[in-house]
C-alpha cells in the first residue's frame, strides 16, 4: 500500500508521542483521527509543507505534518 | 546575510556590524535584537521547535512582504531554533533604506509578523516550568496594526 511520512511539531508531538512515523496513505482526516481522535480543534495540518484546512486524498511519498498553532519567535 | 535559521548561537553584534558594512551606504539602518527573558529566573531556556523548509519559507515570506511594503533596499532576519538559553539572542532583524522611517517601520513590521506567523513552536523550560507557549493576545493586537 502507498505510504506517507507523518511529522509532528510543537505540542502535537507530545500528544502523538512521536516526531515522525511512516503510515498508510489513507485520507488526511482519517490519518489525523488515528492520532488525535476527535480532539482536533488545536491541530493544524500540512501536506508537502503547504498548510491545508480540509480533507484530501494522500499519495505515495507525501509528507504530512500535524502541529499546534505557531507561537512565533 | 538575508534569511538564516540558526541552530547555533546568534552573534547579534557581529550580524549588525556585517549588515552595516554591506548596506550602510544606503544611509539608514535600523536593527532589533530579541533576547530570551529569564522571567525573573523561572525560565532557563527556550526550545524553539521548527519544521525544516516550512519554517524558513514562513520567515522569507515575511521578509519579502516587508520589502514590497516599505521603501527599503535590504533586510536581514536571523532566527534561532533549538535550545536558546536565557540571556541569549533569539532573533536579529535589520532593514536598510535611504530613509530612517521606512527602516524603523520595516523592522517593527517584520517583528510583529514573526511573533505570530513564523512557523516555530516555543517551549519554556526552567525551575518547575516545562510548557509549550500558546500565541499571546497582545501579539495578535500588534499584528492588527499593519492590516
Backbone of each chain as ProteinMPNN parsed JSONL, in Angstrom:
{"seq_chain_A": "XXXXXXXXXXXXXXXXXXXXXXXXXXXXXXXXXXXXXXXXXXXXXXXXXXXXXXXXXXXXXXXXXXXXXXXXX", "coords_chain_A": {"N_chain_A": [[0.846, -1.201, 0.0], [0.335, 2.3, -0.586], [2.476, 4.72, 0.983], [2.892, 7.283, 3.487], [4.924, 9.898, 4.906], [4.775, 11.029, 8.193], [4.944, 13.862, 10.156], [5.446, 15.502, 13.313], [4.963, 18.441, 15.207], [5.758, 20.883, 17.766], [3.35, 21.125, 20.386], [1.802, 19.049, 19.469], [3.5, 16.969, 18.916], [4.021, 15.98, 21.425], [1.454, 15.159, 22.164], [0.917, 13.171, 20.271], [2.984, 11.526, 20.842], [5.219, 11.119, 19.317], [7.701, 11.982, 16.84], [8.019, 11.464, 14.217], [6.542, 9.337, 11.807], [5.92, 6.523, 9.69], [3.213, 5.926, 7.641], [0.211, 4.308, 6.38], [-1.226, 5.484, 3.322], [-3.859, 6.786, 3.868], [-6.93, 8.784, 3.786], [-6.519, 12.302, 4.576], [-7.889, 13.367, 6.891], [-8.668, 11.035, 8.103], [-6.238, 9.994, 8.812], [-5.46, 11.998, 10.628], [-7.373, 11.599, 12.637], [-6.576, 9.131, 13.557], [-4.435, 9.68, 15.146], [-5.208, 11.729, 16.881], [-7.84, 11.424, 17.611], [-11.072, 12.676, 18.301], [-10.389, 15.084, 19.256], [-9.503, 17.647, 17.937], [-9.401, 20.359, 17.641], [-7.219, 22.038, 18.035], [-5.364, 21.184, 16.264], [-3.263, 21.687, 13.588], [-2.598, 21.316, 10.048], [-0.446, 20.124, 7.414], [0.386, 19.4, 3.994], [2.979, 18.188, 2.185], [4.423, 20.427, 2.989], [2.714, 22.572, 2.69], [0.202, 24.409, 4.177], [-2.969, 23.038, 4.922], [-6.561, 22.94, 5.04], [-8.671, 21.302, 4.836], [-10.124, 18.072, 4.183], [-8.348, 15.656, 2.211], [-7.223, 13.441, -0.405], [-4.359, 11.351, -0.003], [-1.115, 10.797, -1.395], [1.289, 8.329, -2.458], [4.363, 8.723, -0.842], [3.894, 11.312, 0.009], [4.427, 14.045, 2.278], [3.239, 14.568, 5.36], [2.222, 16.83, 7.913], [1.446, 17.381, 11.335], [0.591, 19.85, 13.626], [0.721, 22.279, 16.34], [-0.755, 25.57, 16.799], [1.241, 28.164, 15.415], [3.7, 29.571, 17.521], [5.437, 31.538, 17.141], [8.457, 33.603, 17.127]], "CA_chain_A": [[0.0, 0.0, 0.0], [1.065, 3.574, -0.617], [2.874, 5.185, 2.321], [3.211, 8.708, 3.675], [5.705, 10.246, 6.088], [3.996, 11.926, 9.048], [5.8, 14.586, 11.104], [4.703, 16.173, 14.379], [5.73, 19.567, 15.751], [5.171, 21.594, 18.891], [2.611, 20.339, 21.372], [1.232, 17.846, 18.862], [4.478, 15.881, 19.031], [3.79, 15.388, 22.752], [0.151, 14.479, 22.175], [1.027, 11.951, 19.466], [4.044, 10.684, 21.387], [6.149, 10.787, 18.229], [8.16, 13.083, 15.981], [7.933, 11.033, 12.808], [6.061, 7.975, 11.602], [5.521, 6.154, 8.336], [1.841, 5.421, 7.749], [-0.506, 4.051, 5.128], [-1.742, 6.724, 2.717], [-5.316, 6.943, 3.949], [-7.275, 10.204, 3.614], [-5.846, 13.152, 5.562], [-8.615, 13.46, 8.16], [-8.618, 9.701, 8.709], [-4.914, 9.927, 9.44], [-5.487, 12.88, 11.802], [-8.177, 10.958, 13.678], [-5.855, 7.987, 14.118], [-3.502, 10.161, 16.176], [-5.761, 12.711, 17.823], [-9.241, 11.153, 17.885], [-11.979, 13.779, 17.96], [-9.878, 16.298, 19.908], [-8.668, 18.165, 16.848], [-9.588, 21.811, 17.496], [-5.935, 22.745, 18.054], [-4.424, 20.506, 15.359], [-3.087, 22.238, 12.245], [-2.113, 20.267, 9.136], [0.13, 20.495, 6.113], [0.758, 18.316, 3.079], [4.142, 18.63, 1.403], [4.845, 21.728, 3.523], [1.702, 23.606, 2.44], [-0.889, 24.244, 5.136], [-4.267, 22.71, 4.338], [-7.621, 23.136, 6.02], [-9.783, 20.399, 4.523], [-9.726, 16.696, 3.88], [-7.896, 15.372, 0.855], [-6.551, 12.159, -0.594], [-2.897, 11.413, 0.092], [-0.444, 9.971, -2.398], [2.518, 7.669, -2.02], [5.512, 9.609, -0.714], [3.547, 12.625, 0.558], [4.892, 14.384, 3.631], [2.144, 15.184, 6.121], [2.633, 17.279, 9.244], [0.44, 17.84, 12.29], [1.274, 20.748, 14.571], [-0.107, 23.256, 17.04], [-0.688, 26.922, 16.239], [2.583, 28.744, 15.54], [3.822, 30.525, 18.632], [6.335, 32.612, 16.715], [9.81, 33.645, 17.676]], "C_chain_A": [[0.876, 1.243, 0.0], [1.33, 4.06, 0.807], [3.102, 6.695, 2.318], [4.094, 8.863, 4.915], [4.903, 11.257, 6.905], [4.928, 12.532, 10.091], [4.914, 15.313, 12.109], [5.579, 17.27, 14.977], [4.974, 20.213, 16.903], [4.431, 20.644, 19.812], [2.057, 19.048, 20.773], [2.214, 16.672, 18.854], [4.324, 15.191, 20.384], [2.5, 14.587, 22.765], [0.241, 13.151, 21.425], [2.085, 10.997, 20.013], [5.06, 10.282, 20.337], [6.577, 12.055, 17.525], [7.977, 12.743, 14.509], [7.43, 9.598, 12.756], [5.815, 7.752, 10.114], [4.172, 5.459, 8.432], [1.294, 5.084, 6.367], [-1.133, 5.347, 4.634], [-3.265, 6.706, 2.682], [-5.656, 8.408, 3.705], [-6.737, 11.006, 4.8], [-6.581, 13.164, 6.906], [-8.709, 12.113, 8.875], [-7.291, 9.519, 9.444], [-4.885, 10.77, 10.709], [-6.231, 12.209, 12.961], [-7.417, 9.803, 14.335], [-4.877, 8.406, 15.201], [-4.18, 10.984, 17.26], [-7.221, 12.465, 18.166], [-10.109, 12.32, 17.451], [-11.465, 15.11, 18.49], [-8.921, 17.019, 18.95], [-8.739, 19.686, 16.697], [-8.251, 22.542, 17.366], [-4.928, 22.151, 17.069], [-4.422, 21.191, 13.995], [-2.429, 21.173, 11.369], [-1.394, 20.879, 7.935], [0.392, 19.237, 5.311], [1.848, 18.861, 2.171], [4.473, 20.096, 1.688], [3.899, 22.877, 3.161], [0.54, 23.376, 3.398], [-2.2, 23.975, 4.409], [-5.311, 22.719, 5.448], [-8.818, 22.22, 5.777], [-9.23, 19.024, 4.192], [-9.23, 16.584, 2.441], [-7.298, 13.98, 0.803], [-5.048, 12.375, -0.473], [-2.291, 10.426, -0.898], [0.846, 9.385, -1.831], [3.666, 8.675, -1.975], [5.181, 10.998, -0.193], [4.134, 12.788, 1.955], [3.773, 15.168, 4.323], [2.712, 15.681, 7.442], [1.407, 17.692, 10.038], [1.158, 18.683, 13.337], [0.275, 21.666, 15.248], [0.048, 24.611, 16.36], [0.732, 27.464, 16.432], [2.62, 29.66, 16.762], [4.888, 31.567, 18.353], [7.659, 32.603, 17.442], [9.904, 34.477, 18.932]], "O_chain_A": [[1.996, 1.242, 0.511], [0.525, 3.843, 1.713], [3.452, 7.293, 1.301], [4.02, 8.064, 5.849], [4.406, 12.239, 6.354], [5.615, 11.814, 10.818], [3.784, 15.692, 11.801], [6.768, 17.07, 15.223], [3.752, 20.117, 17.012], [4.837, 19.496, 19.994], [1.866, 18.063, 21.487], [1.8, 15.515, 18.791], [4.475, 13.974, 20.488], [2.448, 13.481, 23.302], [-0.286, 12.135, 21.877], [2.086, 9.809, 19.692], [5.692, 9.231, 20.447], [5.9, 13.08, 17.603], [7.803, 13.626, 13.669], [7.836, 8.753, 13.554], [5.535, 8.696, 9.376], [4.003, 4.518, 9.208], [1.826, 5.505, 5.34], [-1.524, 6.202, 5.428], [-3.879, 6.623, 1.618], [-4.756, 9.205, 3.44], [-6.526, 10.464, 5.886], [-5.953, 12.989, 7.951], [-8.816, 12.058, 10.1], [-7.236, 8.966, 10.543], [-4.364, 10.34, 11.737], [-5.785, 12.246, 14.107], [-7.592, 9.531, 15.523], [-4.523, 7.61, 16.071], [-3.775, 10.944, 18.422], [-7.797, 13.226, 18.943], [-9.916, 12.887, 16.376], [-12.048, 16.156, 18.203], [-7.703, 17.001, 19.13], [-8.202, 20.241, 15.738], [-8.16, 23.551, 16.666], [-3.769, 22.566, 17.041], [-5.454, 21.265, 13.328], [-1.788, 20.249, 11.871], [-1.695, 21.992, 7.505], [0.593, 18.156, 5.863], [1.662, 19.864, 1.482], [4.758, 20.884, 0.787], [4.264, 24.042, 3.317], [-0.039, 22.29, 3.435], [-2.501, 24.612, 3.399], [-4.999, 22.534, 6.624], [-9.852, 22.349, 6.433], [-8.035, 18.847, 3.956], [-9.655, 17.339, 1.567], [-6.917, 13.412, 1.826], [-4.533, 13.444, -0.797], [-2.863, 9.378, -1.197], [1.407, 9.887, -0.857], [3.912, 9.391, -2.946], [6.091, 11.796, 0.03], [4.312, 11.826, 2.701], [3.419, 16.275, 3.917], [3.582, 15.037, 8.029], [0.461, 18.271, 9.503], [2.195, 18.286, 13.866], [-0.861, 21.817, 14.799], [0.874, 24.78, 15.462], [1.349, 27.254, 17.477], [1.688, 30.427, 17.004], [5.211, 32.384, 19.217], [7.945, 31.725, 18.257], [10.985, 34.604, 19.509]]}, "seq_chain_B": "XXXXXXXXXXXXXXXXXXXXXXXXXXXXXXXXXXXXXXXXXXXXXXXXXXXXXXXXXXXXXXXXXXXXXXXXXXXXXXXXXXXXXXXXXXXXXXXXXXXXXXXXXXXXXXXXXXXXXXXXXXXXXXXXXXXXXXXXXXXXXXXXXXX", "coords_chain_B": {"N_chain_B": [[23.621, 38.204, 3.795], [20.771, 38.003, 4.45], [18.204, 35.644, 4.938], [18.335, 33.588, 7.693], [18.194, 30.585, 9.482], [19.143, 29.478, 12.528], [20.821, 26.947, 14.266], [22.849, 27.219, 15.958], [24.485, 29.468, 18.379], [23.537, 32.918, 18.092], [25.224, 35.664, 16.968], [24.57, 38.718, 17.576], [25.756, 41.244, 17.585], [27.865, 40.951, 15.78], [26.38, 40.355, 13.512], [24.99, 42.738, 13.161], [27.112, 44.495, 12.68], [28.134, 43.421, 10.284], [25.946, 43.777, 8.606], [25.82, 46.551, 8.536], [28.248, 47.17, 7.24], [27.76, 46.026, 4.733], [25.404, 47.245, 3.852], [25.153, 49.803, 4.801], [25.673, 51.986, 3.23], [23.366, 52.889, 2.097], [22.277, 54.714, 3.799], [20.463, 54.656, 5.975], [20.064, 52.482, 8.63], [18.212, 50.264, 10.484], [17.873, 48.21, 13.338], [16.947, 45.326, 15.242], [17.188, 43.381, 18.163], [16.111, 40.484, 19.692], [16.022, 39.039, 22.896], [16.196, 36.156, 24.958], [14.114, 36.148, 27.71], [14.545, 35.672, 31.225], [12.401, 35.622, 32.833], [12.312, 36.481, 35.577], [14.072, 34.584, 36.581], [12.753, 32.185, 36.351], [12.746, 30.866, 33.922], [14.93, 28.819, 32.246], [15.743, 28.144, 29.687], [14.629, 28.492, 26.258], [12.998, 26.245, 24.058], [12.899, 26.108, 20.702], [10.943, 24.683, 18.493], [11.057, 23.541, 15.124], [10.201, 23.351, 11.614], [11.958, 22.066, 9.222], [12.479, 23.751, 6.231], [9.647, 24.523, 5.873], [9.637, 26.377, 7.964], [11.739, 28.19, 7.314], [10.649, 29.119, 4.917], [8.367, 30.461, 5.826], [9.487, 32.581, 7.221], [10.887, 33.828, 5.196], [8.784, 34.699, 3.587], [7.708, 36.725, 5.144], [9.833, 38.559, 5.221], [9.982, 39.162, 2.495], [7.501, 40.37, 2.146], [7.839, 42.664, 3.657], [9.77, 43.978, 2.149], [8.308, 44.524, -0.101], [6.392, 46.23, 0.87], [7.508, 48.47, 2.147], [9.721, 51.274, 1.647], [12.451, 50.156, 1.256], [15.818, 48.89, 0.987], [17.225, 46.55, 1.634], [16.945, 43.624, 3.701], [17.537, 41.775, 6.733], [17.069, 38.727, 8.397], [17.763, 36.897, 11.09], [17.25, 34.011, 12.77], [16.993, 32.087, 15.682], [16.794, 28.53, 16.306], [15.892, 25.497, 18.025], [17.551, 24.877, 21.153], [17.7, 27.682, 23.209], [19.385, 29.619, 25.42], [18.413, 31.478, 28.379], [18.975, 34.923, 28.226], [20.395, 34.815, 25.897], [20.576, 35.947, 22.46], [17.67, 35.607, 20.427], [16.519, 36.407, 18.105], [17.415, 38.41, 15.3], [16.827, 41.271, 13.511], [17.056, 43.358, 10.691], [16.941, 46.353, 8.698], [17.69, 48.157, 5.759], [17.688, 51.376, 4.34], [17.048, 54.366, 2.405], [15.876, 56.12, 3.971], [15.102, 56.883, 7.309], [12.614, 56.403, 8.572], [11.262, 54.48, 7.047], [12.999, 52.333, 7.416], [12.848, 51.898, 10.214], [10.087, 51.257, 10.418], [9.875, 48.971, 8.821], [11.365, 47.081, 10.243], [9.889, 46.958, 12.63], [7.453, 46.008, 11.616], [8.243, 43.484, 10.545], [9.003, 42.182, 12.908], [6.568, 42.097, 14.326], [5.079, 40.402, 12.659], [6.707, 38.108, 12.64], [6.417, 37.259, 15.281], [3.912, 36.168, 15.307], [3.502, 34.64, 12.996], [5.691, 33.175, 12.118], [6.81, 29.906, 11.453], [7.218, 28.395, 14.031], [7.561, 26.747, 17.16], [7.265, 27.294, 20.483], [8.807, 26.469, 23.499], [8.915, 26.79, 26.955], [11.329, 26.252, 29.407], [12.279, 25.592, 32.675], [12.811, 26.276, 36.172], [10.735, 24.187, 37.559], [9.076, 24.595, 35.45], [7.791, 23.655, 32.351], [6.614, 23.996, 29.469], [4.591, 24.329, 26.522], [4.357, 27.335, 24.744], [1.547, 29.241, 24.239], [0.035, 31.136, 21.544], [0.009, 34.666, 22.077], [-2.414, 37.061, 23.099], [-1.724, 39.754, 22.936], [0.166, 39.754, 20.942], [-1.377, 39.259, 18.7], [-2.849, 41.593, 18.662], [-0.812, 43.433, 18.142], [-0.168, 42.643, 15.561], [-2.4, 43.428, 14.136], [-2.035, 46.115, 13.786], [-0.965, 46.496, 11.325], [-2.768, 45.852, 9.397]], "CA_chain_B": [[23.112, 37.73, 5.093], [19.45, 37.514, 4.066], [17.382, 34.909, 5.9], [19.062, 32.448, 8.239], [17.667, 29.897, 10.655], [20.4, 29.044, 13.137], [20.797, 26.057, 15.432], [23.973, 27.636, 16.805], [24.291, 30.815, 18.933], [23.422, 34.041, 17.163], [26.039, 36.802, 17.395], [23.822, 39.862, 17.052], [26.672, 42.364, 17.358], [28.578, 40.677, 14.524], [25.406, 40.463, 12.426], [24.733, 44.169, 12.961], [28.309, 45.081, 12.061], [28.21, 42.949, 8.899], [24.866, 44.417, 7.849], [26.231, 47.948, 8.336], [29.296, 47.21, 6.218], [27.217, 45.673, 3.421], [24.241, 48.026, 3.416], [25.128, 51.125, 5.429], [25.801, 53.052, 2.234], [22.036, 53.418, 1.743], [22.091, 55.902, 4.621], [19.709, 54.403, 7.208], [19.973, 51.082, 9.032], [17.551, 50.009, 11.769], [18.05, 46.812, 13.722], [16.332, 44.905, 16.503], [17.616, 42.077, 18.68], [15.291, 39.927, 20.769], [16.815, 38.207, 23.801], [15.335, 35.305, 25.802], [13.958, 36.623, 29.094], [14.543, 34.603, 32.235], [11.144, 35.723, 33.603], [12.707, 36.522, 36.996], [14.805, 33.374, 36.944], [11.932, 30.98, 36.208], [12.981, 30.199, 32.643], [16.356, 28.575, 31.981], [15.948, 28.218, 28.236], [13.531, 28.215, 25.344], [13.242, 25.324, 22.963], [12.119, 26.503, 19.534], [10.777, 23.588, 17.536], [10.936, 24.077, 13.773], [9.917, 22.4, 10.539], [12.926, 22.453, 8.195], [11.842, 24.061, 4.946], [8.467, 25.362, 6.089], [9.973, 27.499, 8.855], [12.487, 29.175, 6.53], [9.73, 29.719, 3.941], [7.48, 31.4, 6.519], [10.28, 33.77, 7.539], [11.19, 34.5, 3.923], [7.558, 35.372, 3.132], [7.583, 37.953, 5.937], [10.865, 39.487, 4.743], [9.585, 39.609, 1.154], [6.362, 41.287, 2.304], [8.384, 43.945, 4.142], [10.449, 44.642, 1.022], [7.281, 45.001, -1.024], [5.514, 47.219, 1.514], [8.23, 49.662, 2.59], [10.75, 51.777, 0.737], [13.712, 49.692, 1.831], [16.709, 48.277, -0.006], [17.666, 45.21, 2.021], [16.599, 43.203, 5.057], [18.147, 40.552, 7.252], [16.381, 38.084, 9.519], [18.492, 35.755, 11.639], [16.387, 33.49, 13.834], [17.443, 30.859, 16.308], [15.891, 27.42, 16.549], [16.5, 24.604, 19.005], [17.649, 25.354, 22.535], [18.264, 29.028, 23.344], [19.462, 29.9, 26.854], [18.02, 32.807, 28.834], [20.056, 35.889, 28.061], [20.963, 34.727, 24.546], [19.724, 36.46, 21.389], [16.835, 34.615, 19.738], [16.216, 36.909, 16.771], [18.016, 39.672, 14.868], [16.16, 41.769, 12.299], [17.599, 44.654, 10.273], [16.492, 46.876, 7.405], [18.459, 49.284, 5.245], [16.875, 52.224, 3.486], [17.569, 55.726, 2.28], [15.089, 56.959, 4.892], [15.063, 56.2, 8.598], [11.278, 55.95, 8.975], [10.986, 53.212, 6.351], [13.811, 51.278, 8.052], [12.217, 51.606, 11.512], [8.779, 50.612, 10.238], [10.064, 47.626, 8.271], [11.809, 46.208, 11.341], [8.72, 46.811, 13.509], [6.511, 45.153, 10.884], [8.748, 42.109, 10.482], [8.94, 41.581, 14.243], [5.172, 41.776, 14.658], [4.655, 39.222, 11.906], [7.478, 36.945, 13.112], [5.894, 36.799, 16.574], [2.635, 35.459, 15.13], [3.368, 33.855, 11.771], [6.83, 32.296, 11.832], [6.479, 28.512, 11.759], [8.044, 27.994, 15.172], [6.777, 26.356, 18.334], [8.147, 27.732, 21.575], [8.621, 25.776, 24.777], [9.675, 27.384, 28.061], [11.803, 25.235, 30.34], [13.024, 26.184, 33.788], [12.569, 25.766, 37.514], [9.341, 23.781, 37.708], [8.322, 25.028, 34.272], [8.075, 22.965, 31.092], [5.318, 24.144, 28.799], [4.504, 24.97, 25.218], [3.804, 28.685, 24.852], [0.446, 29.492, 23.306], [0.069, 32.506, 20.988], [-0.476, 35.643, 23.047], [-3.37, 38.025, 22.571], [-1.087, 41.037, 22.623], [0.839, 39.625, 19.65], [-2.41, 39.421, 17.667], [-3.164, 43.025, 18.624], [0.3, 44.087, 17.441], [-0.248, 42.311, 14.134], [-3.508, 44.186, 13.522], [-1.585, 47.474, 13.456], [-0.492, 46.568, 9.932], [-3.804, 45.392, 8.462]], "C_chain_B": [[21.697, 37.177, 4.911], [18.679, 36.872, 5.211], [18.182, 33.716, 6.395], [18.331, 31.898, 9.455], [18.848, 29.165, 11.278], [20.167, 28.1, 14.311], [21.894, 26.434, 16.422], [23.736, 29.054, 17.328], [24.359, 31.904, 17.874], [24.247, 35.195, 17.735], [25.43, 38.074, 16.797], [24.739, 41.042, 16.754], [27.419, 42.185, 16.038], [27.633, 40.812, 13.329], [25.132, 41.93, 12.107], [25.915, 44.826, 12.241], [28.402, 44.69, 10.588], [27.151, 43.632, 8.034], [25.212, 45.875, 7.546], [27.272, 48.074, 7.233], [28.696, 46.996, 4.831], [26.174, 46.666, 2.92], [24.161, 49.432, 4.012], [25.167, 52.267, 4.426], [24.455, 53.612, 1.803], [21.682, 54.627, 2.611], [21.346, 55.679, 5.92], [19.645, 52.899, 7.456], [19.294, 51.023, 10.392], [17.674, 48.535, 12.076], [17.405, 46.558, 15.071], [16.902, 43.548, 16.881], [16.685, 41.667, 19.808], [16.119, 38.941, 21.573], [15.857, 37.404, 24.687], [15.32, 35.853, 27.224], [13.985, 35.439, 30.052], [13.245, 34.585, 33.023], [11.441, 35.576, 35.092], [13.331, 35.204, 37.45], [14.03, 32.094, 36.736], [12.181, 30.202, 34.933], [14.487, 30.059, 32.423], [16.657, 28.677, 30.482], [14.621, 28.062, 27.5], [13.955, 27.088, 24.423], [12.309, 25.724, 21.825], [12.094, 25.343, 18.548], [10.552, 24.197, 16.149], [10.752, 22.957, 12.764], [10.841, 22.784, 9.386], [12.25, 22.629, 6.83], [10.654, 24.98, 5.153], [8.803, 26.574, 6.953], [10.731, 28.582, 8.087], [11.556, 29.892, 5.538], [8.818, 30.747, 4.601], [8.221, 32.687, 6.858], [10.587, 34.559, 6.259], [9.968, 35.259, 3.405], [7.373, 36.699, 3.868], [8.603, 38.995, 5.466], [10.494, 40.036, 3.364], [8.435, 40.61, 1.229], [6.849, 42.66, 2.78], [9.044, 44.706, 2.99], [9.443, 45.202, 0.027], [6.509, 46.192, -0.447], [6.212, 48.535, 1.819], [9.327, 50.031, 1.592], [12.127, 51.446, 1.316], [14.513, 48.954, 0.767], [17.079, 46.84, 0.345], [17.174, 44.903, 3.433], [17.441, 41.994, 5.434], [17.265, 40.032, 8.38], [17.2, 36.862, 9.911], [17.692, 35.255, 12.832], [16.989, 32.207, 14.382], [16.358, 29.793, 16.246], [16.62, 26.471, 17.493], [16.557, 25.255, 20.377], [18.36, 26.702, 22.593], [18.214, 29.409, 24.822], [18.937, 31.306, 27.165], [19.225, 33.736, 28.744], [20.694, 35.858, 26.685], [20.016, 35.354, 23.529], [18.944, 35.334, 20.717], [16.499, 35.085, 18.327], [16.947, 38.232, 16.539], [17.357, 40.061, 13.553], [16.748, 43.124, 11.958], [17.012, 45.041, 8.925], [17.356, 48.063, 7.038], [17.609, 50.051, 4.244], [17.613, 53.542, 3.266], [16.885, 56.643, 3.283], [14.857, 56.21, 6.198], [13.678, 55.653, 8.923], [10.927, 54.624, 8.309], [11.756, 52.067, 7.005], [13.211, 50.883, 9.404], [10.936, 50.794, 11.321], [8.931, 49.185, 9.715], [10.486, 46.648, 9.36], [10.637, 45.925, 12.291], [7.713, 45.826, 12.899], [6.979, 43.691, 10.869], [8.684, 41.44, 11.847], [7.513, 41.211, 14.617], [4.715, 40.526, 13.922], [5.424, 37.969, 12.349], [6.886, 36.372, 14.391], [4.623, 35.964, 16.414], [2.665, 34.427, 14.015], [4.579, 32.992, 11.428], [6.474, 30.88, 12.28], [7.46, 27.976, 12.798], [7.119, 27.667, 16.334], [7.697, 26.472, 19.545], [7.787, 27.015, 22.871], [9.497, 26.453, 25.814], [10.053, 26.276, 29.039], [12.61, 25.92, 31.436], [12.646, 25.533, 35.092], [11.076, 25.443, 37.685], [8.464, 24.157, 36.532], [8.743, 24.188, 33.075], [6.777, 22.974, 30.311], [5.487, 24.764, 27.421], [3.822, 26.314, 25.399], [2.72, 28.851, 23.79], [0.589, 30.9, 22.732], [-0.577, 33.478, 21.967], [-1.396, 36.651, 22.362], [-2.719, 39.329, 22.167], [-0.303, 40.967, 21.301], [-0.158, 39.791, 18.503], [-2.798, 40.887, 17.528], [-2.072, 43.778, 17.866], [0.21, 43.862, 15.939], [-1.319, 43.139, 13.432], [-3.111, 45.612, 13.177], [-1.285, 47.615, 11.973], [-1.563, 46.17, 8.926], [-4.612, 46.569, 7.939]], "O_chain_B": [[21.453, 36.003, 5.19], [18.517, 37.448, 6.286], [18.658, 32.914, 5.591], [17.907, 32.644, 10.337], [19.479, 28.33, 10.63], [19.414, 28.413, 15.232], [21.869, 26.017, 17.58], [22.89, 29.773, 16.796], [25.12, 31.828, 16.91], [23.999, 35.649, 18.852], [25.734, 38.453, 15.666], [24.526, 41.763, 15.779], [27.588, 43.136, 15.275], [28.02, 41.312, 12.272], [25.053, 42.32, 10.942], [25.732, 45.611, 11.311], [28.713, 45.526, 9.74], [27.41, 44.015, 6.893], [24.939, 46.377, 6.455], [27.194, 48.97, 6.392], [29.059, 47.679, 3.874], [26.064, 46.905, 1.718], [23.206, 50.165, 3.752], [24.745, 53.382, 4.73], [24.394, 54.689, 1.209], [20.879, 55.468, 2.208], [21.555, 56.419, 6.881], [19.219, 52.138, 6.587], [19.746, 51.658, 11.344], [17.59, 47.699, 11.176], [17.325, 47.442, 15.923], [17.078, 42.676, 16.03], [16.492, 42.414, 20.767], [16.83, 38.108, 21.01], [14.826, 37.921, 25.116], [16.364, 36.003, 27.86], [13.511, 34.35, 29.731], [12.996, 33.657, 33.792], [10.915, 34.696, 35.773], [13.128, 34.773, 38.585], [14.582, 31.009, 36.922], [11.868, 29.014, 34.857], [15.222, 31.047, 32.414], [17.682, 29.221, 30.072], [13.636, 27.568, 28.048], [15.124, 26.983, 24.05], [11.087, 25.684, 21.965], [13.079, 25.059, 17.866], [9.926, 25.25, 16.024], [11.088, 21.798, 13.008], [10.547, 23.725, 8.648], [11.538, 21.743, 6.357], [10.652, 26.106, 4.657], [8.309, 27.674, 6.703], [10.402, 29.763, 8.197], [11.655, 31.103, 5.341], [8.524, 31.787, 4.011], [7.64, 33.771, 6.79], [10.549, 35.79, 6.247], [10.107, 36.346, 2.844], [6.931, 37.684, 3.276], [8.274, 40.173, 5.329], [10.67, 41.224, 3.094], [8.397, 41.578, 0.47], [6.329, 43.691, 2.353], [8.896, 45.923, 2.872], [9.691, 46.225, -0.611], [6.034, 47.053, -1.188], [5.593, 49.597, 1.759], [9.786, 49.202, 0.807], [12.855, 52.317, 1.791], [13.964, 48.461, -0.219], [17.229, 46.002, -0.545], [17.009, 45.804, 4.255], [17.979, 41.291, 4.579], [16.778, 40.801, 9.209], [17.312, 35.907, 9.143], [17.48, 35.991, 13.796], [17.44, 31.347, 13.625], [15.169, 30.098, 16.148], [17.818, 26.621, 17.734], [15.713, 26.083, 20.719], [19.475, 26.851, 22.094], [17.135, 29.51, 25.407], [19.006, 32.206, 26.328], [20.338, 33.382, 29.131], [21.45, 36.762, 26.331], [18.798, 35.305, 23.701], [19.478, 34.252, 20.469], [16.226, 34.268, 17.448], [17.083, 39.056, 17.443], [17.332, 39.28, 12.601], [16.924, 43.96, 12.845], [16.637, 44.189, 8.12], [17.713, 48.875, 7.891], [16.908, 49.467, 3.417], [18.66, 53.794, 3.863], [17.265, 57.805, 3.431], [14.463, 55.043, 6.192], [13.562, 54.564, 9.486], [10.355, 53.742, 8.949], [11.233, 50.96, 7.137], [13.078, 49.698, 9.71], [10.73, 49.775, 11.981], [8.192, 48.291, 10.126], [10.015, 45.511, 9.392], [10.426, 44.784, 12.701], [7.198, 44.938, 13.578], [6.201, 42.779, 11.148], [8.349, 40.259, 11.942], [7.271, 40.135, 15.163], [4.035, 39.679, 14.501], [4.844, 36.885, 12.423], [6.852, 35.156, 14.576], [4.296, 35.151, 17.278], [1.934, 33.438, 14.072], [4.497, 32.156, 10.529], [5.906, 30.683, 13.354], [8.385, 27.223, 12.492], [6.037, 28.239, 16.469], [8.751, 25.84, 19.618], [6.626, 26.965, 23.277], [10.687, 26.666, 25.583], [9.214, 25.471, 29.444], [13.505, 26.72, 31.162], [12.214, 24.381, 35.123], [10.265, 26.337, 37.926], [7.24, 24.05, 36.607], [9.937, 24.031, 32.819], [5.941, 22.083, 30.461], [6.371, 25.585, 27.178], [2.829, 26.424, 26.118], [2.953, 28.63, 22.602], [1.198, 31.765, 23.362], [-1.58, 33.159, 22.606], [-1.184, 37.037, 21.212], [-3.109, 39.944, 21.175], [-0.127, 41.979, 20.623], [0.16, 40.38, 17.471], [-3.045, 41.371, 16.423], [-2.364, 44.651, 17.05], [0.475, 44.765, 15.145], [-1.161, 43.508, 12.268], [-3.772, 46.257, 12.364], [-1.341, 48.715, 11.424], [-1.3, 46.15, 7.724], [-5.529, 46.382, 7.14]]}, "name": "protein", "num_of_chains": 2, "seq": "XXXXXXXXXXXXXXXXXXXXXXXXXXXXXXXXXXXXXXXXXXXXXXXXXXXXXXXXXXXXXXXXXXXXXXXXXXXXXXXXXXXXXXXXXXXXXXXXXXXXXXXXXXXXXXXXXXXXXXXXXXXXXXXXXXXXXXXXXXXXXXXXXXXXXXXXXXXXXXXXXXXXXXXXXXXXXXXXXXXXXXXXXXXXXXXXXXXXXXXXXXXXXXXXXXXXXXXXXXXX"}
